[in-house]
Amino acid sequence: MTTALIYLVVMLLVAAVVFLLAAVVFGRGEELAPLPPGSSPTRLPAEDITGEDVRQVHYQLVLRGYKMSEVDWVMRRLGAELDGLRARVAELEAREPHGAGEPGAHQSSEAGAQPWVTGE
């Protein structure tokens, strides 16, 4: 009878140690609040995405790679940012007077004339 009692006490001690070790390693069972449907922990700024922002993007890992909805979301955001930047560049280029960026556009029509030299 005493042998069975000793085995029971030892098993309880082992179970308590395993439970405490698991609690320390895995936490106390708290879980983060679930994300709203359709949301993701993947983050990008609302505007003016930089190269560093893109390098800092991390996706959730799922069974067969990255979570596709997060990757699709990031690609849509980057596509919209690129489209906006290209539209802005086109707008600025359209405002620029034609020929202002061409070499020789500011030269005088007279051959050899140098309008910036005075006093001759």
Backbone hydrogen bonds, N-H to C=O, Kabsch-Sander energy under -0.5 kcal/mol:
donor,donor_aa,acceptor,acceptor_aa,energy
5,L,1,M,-1.9
6,I,2,T,-2.2
7,Y,3,T,-2.3
8,L,4,A,-2.2
9,V,5,L,-2.3
10,V,6,I,-2.6
11,M,7,Y,-2.6
12,L,8,L,-2.2
13,L,9,V,-2.3
14,V,10,V,-2.6
15,A,11,M,-2.7
16,A,12,L,-2.4
17,V,13,L,-2.4
18,V,14,V,-2.6
19,F,15,A,-2.5
20,L,16,A,-2.6
21,L,17,V,-2.5
22,A,18,V,-2.6
23,A,19,F,-2.4
24,V,20,L,-2.2
25,V,21,L,-2.4
26,F,22,A,-3.0
27,G,23,A,-1.1
39,S,36,P,-2.0
54,V,50,T,-1.7
55,R,51,G,-2.3
56,Q,52,E,-1.6
57,V,54,V,-1.2
62,V,65,G,-3.7
65,G,62,V,-1.7
67,K,60,Q,-1.9
68,M,66,Y,-0.6
70,E,67,K,-0.8
71,V,67,K,-1.8
72,D,68,M,-2.9
73,W,69,S,-1.9
74,V,70,E,-2.4
75,M,71,V,-2.5
76,R,72,D,-2.4
77,R,73,W,-2.4
78,L,74,V,-2.7
79,G,75,M,-2.4
80,A,76,R,-2.4
81,E,77,R,-2.3
82,L,78,L,-2.6
83,D,79,G,-2.6
84,G,80,A,-2.4
85,L,81,E,-2.4
86,R,82,L,-2.7
87,A,83,D,-2.3
88,R,84,G,-2.1
89,V,85,L,-2.5
90,A,86,R,-2.5
91,E,87,A,-2.3
92,L,88,R,-2.5
93,E,89,V,-2.5
94,A,90,A,-2.0
95,R,91,E,-1.6
96,E,92,L,-1.4
100,A,97,P,-1.7
102,E,99,G,-0.7
105,A,102,E,-1.5
107,Q,104,G,-1.1
113,A,110,E,-1.3
117,V,114,Q,-1.7
118,T,116,W,-0.5
